[in-house]
Amino acid sequence: MEGILRVTPAELISISNEFSGKGSTISSLTSEMTNQVTGLSSVWEGDAATAFVTKFRGLDDDIQLMNRMIQEHVQDLQDMANAYSQAESANLSDIEGFSSDVIV
């Protein structure tokens, strides 16, 4: 059926929290990897070492972009959850305004 929501605001918030956690994991792993690559300079020297470090650091912008995109999805999911909750509250408020004693 088209147009029927099969997700609750709580489910959207839960998924957004999972996404946020994954984004944090990506940031943490990236930081660890960067530290390891930087640490290689104590045991690896030369043009190949410099090229490797430069190439790896070139990935940093892409990784940061990916994490920003994940955080945008987190925000989108939270915004959708809030919109669904507000719509449900508005619908309930409208229904409570209906007369229940129309036929006497």
Residue pairs with C-beta under 8 A, 6 or more apart in sequence:
5 84
8 84
9 81
9 82
9 84
9 85
9 88
10 81
12 77
12 78
12 80
12 81
12 84
13 77
13 78
13 81
15 77
16 73
16 74
16 75
16 77
16 78
16 81
17 74
19 70
19 73
19 74
19 77
20 70
20 71
20 74
22 70
23 67
23 70
23 71
23 74
26 63
26 66
26 67
26 70
27 67
30 60
30 63
30 67
33 56
34 56
34 57
34 60
37 52
37 53
37 56
37 57
38 53
40 49
40 52
40 53
41 49
41 53
44 52
